[in-house]
Amino acid sequence: MTRSLPFLYAAEELENALSERLAPVFAAAELTATQFNVLYILVEEGPMKLSTLAEQRRCVKSNVSYITRAMLREGLVELSPSREDQRSRVLSASKLGLRRYGLAKAGAQKVESTLRRALGAEGTEQLGRACLAAAAALDRSS
């Protein structure tokens, strides 16, 4: 059967399959998918302002503020003065956040390894590049 929206269907199927595989990984690390994504950005990119984090997460600053306030209460992140501007504050992963992120990342790497075995290294790289290119195309069109 030919689908009327083949790319959207395929993207949704991949998102659902990843969510099913990653949900227990995040739960074992005592993180939500959103918390993992915030920690991923902070660990990979380093400490940043909330406005920068909102940009990276593709959401409004008020949503990021809400998410990070909860993460602050749980001890997953810390706020500190910016090195560049002492009036600004930057968010970074705490020791607890780093520990939980490390646990979740190890499980996520196993899921990614499953994809690499099924698609091959080059196929997995192509899929990753295609997903990022699709996201960038949508960003440019809005």
LINNORRA-V321817 format. One record per residue. N is the residue number from 0. OMEGA is omega in whole degrees, 0 to 359 (NA if undefined). BURIAL is 1 if it has 24 or more other C-alpha atoms within 12 Angstrom, else 0. Layout:
# LINNORRA-V321817
N_OMEGA_BURIAL + N_OMEGA_BURIAL
This chain:
# LINNORRA-V321817
0_177_0 + 1_180_0 + 2_182_0 + 3_179_0 + 4_189_0 + 5_180_0 + 6_180_0 + 7_177_0 + 8_181_0 + 9_179_0 + 10_179_0 + 11_177_0 + 12_178_0 + 13_179_0 + 14_179_0 + 15_180_0 + 16_178_0 + 17_179_0 + 18_179_0 + 19_181_0 + 20_186_0 + 21_182_1 + 22_179_1 + 23_177_0 + 24_180_1 + 25_180_1 + 26_179_0 + 27_178_0 + 28_182_1 + 29_177_1 + 30_168_1 + 31_177_1 + 32_179_1 + 33_179_1 + 34_178_1 + 35_182_1 + 36_177_1 + 37_179_1 + 38_178_1 + 39_181_1 + 40_182_1 + 41_180_1 + 42_183_1 + 43_185_0 + 44_182_0 + 45_181_0 + 46_180_1 + 47_176_1 + 48_178_1 + 49_181_1 + 50_178_0 + 51_178_1 + 52_178_1 + 53_178_1 + 54_181_0 + 55_181_0 + 56_180_1 + 57_177_0 + 58_182_0 + 59_184_0 + 60_181_0 + 61_177_0 + 62_179_0 + 63_178_1 + 64_179_0 + 65_181_0 + 66_185_1 + 67_174_1 + 68_178_0 + 69_180_0 + 70_175_1 + 71_179_1 + 72_180_0 + 73_180_0 + 74_182_1 + 75_180_1 + 76_178_1 + 77_173_1 + 78_178_1 + 79_178_0 + 80_178_0 + 81_176_0 + 82_183_0 + 83_184_0 + 84_184_0 + 85_178_0 + 86_179_0 + 87_177_0 + 88_179_0 + 89_180_1 + 90_176_1 + 91_177_1 + 92_176_1 + 93_176_1 + 94_178_0 + 95_178_0 + 96_178_1 + 97_180_1 + 98_181_0 + 99_177_1 + 100_179_1 + 101_178_1 + 102_181_1 + 103_180_1 + 104_179_1 + 105_178_0 + 106_179_1 + 107_178_1 + 108_177_0 + 109_177_0 + 110_179_1 + 111_177_1 + 112_176_0 + 113_177_0 + 114_180_1 + 115_177_0 + 116_183_0 + 117_187_0 + 118_187_0 + 119_182_0 + 120_182_0 + 121_178_0 + 122_179_0 + 123_178_0 + 124_179_0 + 125_178_0 + 126_178_0 + 127_179_0 + 128_180_0 + 129_178_0 + 130_179_0 + 131_178_0 + 132_178_0 + 133_178_0 + 134_180_0 + 135_178_0 + 136_178_0 + 137_177_0 + 138_181_0 + 139_185_0 + 140_183_0 + 141_NA_0
